[in-house]
Amino acid sequence: MLTLGRACLILALAIAPFGIGASLYGVRARRPDWIAAGRRSVYAIFAVTSVAFAVLETAFLRSDFSFSVVASHSSTTTPLFYRATAMWSSQEGSLLLWVWLLSGWSSLILALTRRRLRAVAPYATAVLLGVGGFFLGLSVFMANPFKLLDPKPVEGVGLEPLLRHTSMMIHPPMLYSGYTLSIVPLAFAIGALWTRRLDADWLRAMRRFVGLAWLFLGFGILLGAHWSWTELGWGGYWAWDPVENAALMPWLTSTALLHSMMLQERRGMLKVWNVSLAIGTGILAILGTFLVRSGILQSIHAFGASTLGRPFLVFIAVLLIGSAALVITRLDGLRSEASLDSLLSREAVFLLNNLVLVGMCFVIFWGTFFPLISEAAGGQKLAVGPPWFDRYTVPLAIVLVLLSGIGPVIAWRRATLANARRNLLAPLLVAVAAAAVLAVVPGVATRPKALALFAAGAFVFAAVGQELWRGVRARRAMTGASAPAALVALFGRNRHRYGGYLVHAGIAVLLVGVAASSAFQHLHDVRLAPGGSARIGGYDVRYVGATSNLTSERLALGTILDVRKNGRHVATLRPTRDYYPTPGSGSGGAISRYFDGETESQIGLRSGAGHDLWIAVQPDVGSMQPMVAAIDKRFPHPGPREEALLLAAVAARYEIKPPPAAFRMIVAPLVTWIWFGGLIVVGGAAIALWPSPEQARRRVAALYAGRLGRELRGAQA
Amino acid sequence: MIAPLAVMAVLLAAVAIIAPPGLPWRARRRAADALDDGDLPALEAEKEAKYREIRDAELDFRTGKLSREDHHALDRALRAEAIELLQRLDAARERETA
């Protein structure tokens, strides 16, 4: 199987340059058969990498430790679901996933667009194959997932404990789908520049895929935040970590592109900006993968510190310089066909929102790469922390939320002052009222940024609500339908517009959640002995007892916490610490190796619409050390059954006489709003992106009309 | 023994995908539409975008974002642009069939 997997990768790598050559030769020699062969090369790479993917996946499922990557990232005791998804916890497996997704999405999009953009598509195919070829080259020469391990070990190392979380295992495919889908607009942008087909046609064809990339990236980011909140024991969902930032940057630029492309489609404006955003988003997607996979910056997510940095940098530099040269040499064809009619128009709001989004992206880029910049400038690696990011991004986020409320209520092309005033009055009044009410809540007035974000959020809800209400009213006036029927018809006939409004409302809900949970969080680090209690955010938390759980792969030591509010029992929480043994017998003995290995937190969480109570525990296992050392001394080489019995004895001792434990307790308001806002965003985006069959039918009809004309002309000639 | 056969099968499958037997491989030049879309689809898409603009302006008026006068002026301008596009579409169709 190793041979088959390796051969598949080599074959896919060989197909890539063939496909590039076929596409470019086909378009130069006007040979459609070669162009088709180029496109089909992408399909072939997808088919071949699918076989490689299946081979590796089977090896993980069968725990075939002759595969080096399986031995180092899985074990027979790893649960089946995690074995199935352990592939992308490894450098090698995740690169294979990347190239498999890229070829899959590219195949789908090239197949869907094969009857349009025929002049641009061969160049786009060549670029897609070039990017795919680069990643295949990395897989074959630098991170081969089909390396043989000889002799084959009887047991594997197991999956990194922190990655044993449902959302974390779905998160990489989501994020990588977003990254790889972002490469497609980059490829078509380069194709459009190369062929000088710089009208809105290529952009129109890419709109849905830019949206899909945006959706996958956003959902991936949200899943990552959820994993951080419920799995990592530090008590947050966002840390401005380089890997988190790497995913956020292309999401911001694709958000900008989704708005600015409308200006080119409608008015022929912002051509340079759009083509640059499409290219920039694609390059940021590759940069994101580089950050995760190179280990160049310190990150809790960078599980793949490696030597891939240099080829990545060279590849990114080639893409950057090549694209910039193309844009500069095509500037004459990228001139805007129209200018802003008025500063009081939706176009102007979109322009401003683009500046804010790209500004945010720049700030995040600067902060993320500051350690490298400072090292290059002064020889010393300096990092900036969350306060630095918050200082710049929070004001920009407030402006962005405000703009996402202004955009929907202002007209395209021009709006008079009187109209703007009339449309903005109600949302403004709601925002002022919300700010006034919230300002009297104790502590809120002292957090002006959070208060401003709440007011901006209220402004967006009111603006979107007003839009829906007016839209339904107009629809009812036209058709006489009932309000629910009018609402459904309104969305059905204007999916893009109203789906987009829902996305705006969802983002506002999400950011209100972020503002509340970060500004008004209560955090208490406390050490409690059994029977002891602590008070946080109005809750009394008492450490009533200990629990333990032993499985074939880890020892879990937990606590039972009685949570009361105003003397009334409201919840029993069971935060736990999981201890995974170091591989092999270890230097300290069979039992102490459990306390020398990786650990993982199971959070005690009580979620609600108002706030979350979050508790992580770290039992003081140091007090158990004498007992553990004595067992290790008495039983230096226990068999598996004896080891289980000894561990059970340790667990029983822990339950009977629990040691003190360190607790991190957090009460954070409106965390649930973040996840709920995210779901609204996903729902709104799905509505906005849903394809319109009527439009596709018209386009195909136009194509066939053109073909009919040409063929008739050919027959007459 | 199985591995070389499996590799051979994958290789053959890849060749079949890239150059299927049905592909008219030796056709040196085919209809121009296989190489270029022509003007029609782009113009058709522009027309659709223009129609959408007109409908959006109508919705903006009905939802109170545009005054009657502004909507009237904008609608007139958009319809003029749409008519120009229709003329270009007709001209393109004539070119195709000429």
Contacts between the chains, C-beta under 8 A, distances in Angstrom:
chain1	res1	chain2	res2	distance
A	1	B	3	7.3
A	3	B	3	4.2
A	3	B	4	7.8
A	3	B	7	6.8
A	4	B	3	5.5
A	4	B	6	4.8
A	4	B	7	5.9
A	4	B	10	7.2
A	7	B	7	4.3
A	7	B	10	7.0
A	7	B	11	8.0
A	8	B	7	8.0
A	8	B	10	6.0
A	11	B	10	6.6
A	11	B	11	6.3
A	11	B	14	6.1
A	15	B	14	6.4
A	15	B	18	7.2
A	18	B	18	7.6
A	19	B	18	7.8
A	27	B	35	7.4
A	30	B	29	6.0
A	30	B	35	5.7
A	31	B	28	6.7
A	31	B	29	7.5
A	32	B	27	7.6
A	32	B	30	4.8
A	32	B	34	3.9
A	32	B	35	6.0
A	33	B	23	6.0
A	33	B	24	6.3
A	33	B	25	5.3
A	33	B	26	7.8
A	33	B	27	6.0
A	33	B	30	7.7
A	35	B	34	7.7
A	35	B	35	7.4
A	36	B	23	6.4
A	37	B	18	5.4
A	37	B	19	5.9
A	37	B	23	7.6
A	40	B	17	5.6
A	40	B	18	4.7
A	40	B	19	7.4
A	40	B	20	7.7
A	41	B	18	5.5
A	43	B	17	5.3
A	43	B	18	8.0
A	44	B	14	4.5
A	44	B	17	4.2
A	44	B	18	5.0
A	47	B	13	6.4
A	47	B	14	6.6
A	47	B	17	5.8
A	48	B	10	6.1
A	48	B	13	7.9
A	48	B	14	5.5
A	51	B	10	5.6
A	116	B	37	5.7
A	116	B	41	5.8
A	117	B	37	6.8
A	118	B	33	7.6
A	118	B	34	6.9
A	118	B	35	5.9
A	118	B	36	5.5
A	118	B	37	5.2
A	119	B	35	7.1
A	119	B	36	5.1
A	119	B	37	7.0
A	199	B	42	6.0
A	199	B	46	7.9
A	200	B	45	7.6
A	200	B	46	7.4
A	200	B	49	7.4
A	201	B	37	7.9
A	201	B	41	7.4
A	201	B	42	4.5
A	201	B	45	6.1
A	204	B	45	5.5
A	204	B	49	7.5
A	265	B	49	5.3
A	266	B	49	6.0
A	266	B	53	5.7
A	409	B	65	6.5
A	410	B	65	6.5
A	411	B	57	7.6
A	411	B	60	4.4
A	411	B	65	4.1
A	411	B	66	4.8
A	411	B	70	7.4
A	412	B	53	7.0
A	412	B	56	6.1
A	412	B	57	6.7
A	412	B	60	6.6
A	413	B	57	7.8
A	413	B	74	5.8
A	414	B	70	6.4
A	414	B	74	7.0
A	415	B	65	6.5
A	415	B	66	7.1
A	415	B	70	7.6
A	416	B	67	6.1
A	416	B	70	6.2
A	418	B	67	7.2
A	419	B	64	7.5
A	419	B	65	6.3
A	419	B	66	6.6
A	419	B	67	5.7
A	419	B	70	7.2
A	422	B	64	6.6
A	423	B	64	6.4
A	423	B	65	5.8
A	467	B	63	6.6
A	470	B	62	7.7
A	470	B	63	4.0
A	470	B	64	5.9
A	471	B	59	7.2
A	471	B	63	5.6
A	474	B	59	7.1
A	474	B	62	3.7
A	474	B	63	5.7
A	477	B	62	7.6
A	478	B	62	7.7
A	494	B	59	6.8
A	497	B	56	7.4
A	497	B	59	7.7
A	695	B	48	6.3
A	698	B	44	6.3
A	698	B	48	6.6
A	699	B	41	5.8
A	699	B	44	6.3
A	699	B	45	6.6
A	701	B	44	8.0
A	702	B	40	4.8
A	702	B	41	4.8
A	702	B	43	7.8
A	702	B	44	3.7
A	703	B	33	7.6
A	703	B	37	6.7
A	703	B	40	7.1
A	703	B	41	5.3
A	705	B	40	6.1
A	705	B	93	6.8
A	705	B	96	7.5
A	706	B	33	6.5
A	706	B	37	7.3
A	706	B	38	4.4
A	706	B	39	7.8
A	706	B	40	3.9
A	706	B	41	7.0
A	706	B	92	8.0
A	706	B	96	5.3
A	707	B	31	7.1
A	707	B	33	4.6
A	708	B	96	8.0
A	708	B	97	8.0
A	709	B	93	6.5
A	709	B	95	7.9
A	709	B	96	2.9
A	709	B	97	4.1
A	710	B	31	6.4
A	710	B	32	6.0
A	710	B	33	5.8
A	710	B	38	7.3
A	710	B	96	5.8
A	711	B	31	6.6
A	712	B	97	5.9
A	713	B	96	7.1
A	713	B	97	6.5
A	713	B	98	6.6
A	714	B	31	7.2
